[in-house]
Amino acid sequence: MDFKRTKAPLSTITRDVASLEAKTGNIYQTVAICGKRANQISVELKQELNRKLEEFAYYTDNLEEVFENREQIEISKFYERMPKPTLIALDEFESDELYIRTPEEESNTDVTPNE
């Protein structure tokens, strides 16, 4: 997903807990789902940022020289201004863009009692 075009809010807003709970039937499951998705988004954003900043990497043994690069600063500021991964995950959850997969519960019919 292109996180740069997300319509997630930039700041925290009040959410209706009942509407979040309605989709899964359990608020704790909803929080776990959004938390896992936020971690995925965070990893993807960090990898993308590291790839872009690696272009500006200056490998040298001399630590006295520090170069200030405006492009590097602008890229960093852009990522700082983006919505936080938790807000993006909640926005995806509310707009039904997430595929939720739960392990099937084991049934007790497979177990045969000893007679």
C-alpha positions, 0 to 999 in steps of 0.5 A: 500500500502507498502510505504517502496517499493515506487519508489517516488523520495526522493527530489522535481522534476519539474513536467509538469503541462500539464500532471498533468492537462490532467488526470482530466481536471483541475489542481486545481482538481488534486492538491486537489486529490493529497493533500487528498491522501497525507493526507491519506498517512501521517496518515497511516505512522504516525500510523505505526510509533507510533505502532512501537515506542510504543514497546519502550515506557517506562512508569514511573513517574521518568522523570530523567531517559532517556534511549537511544535505538538504535533500536528506533533511527534507526526506526525513521531515516528510516521514516525520510529518506522515501519520503514525503507523497506529493511525494508518492501521486504525484507518485501514481497519475502519475502512475494511481494507484489512484481511483478517485471518484467524486460526480455526478453533480446534473441535473436541470431536477428533478426540475419542475417549478411552473406554 
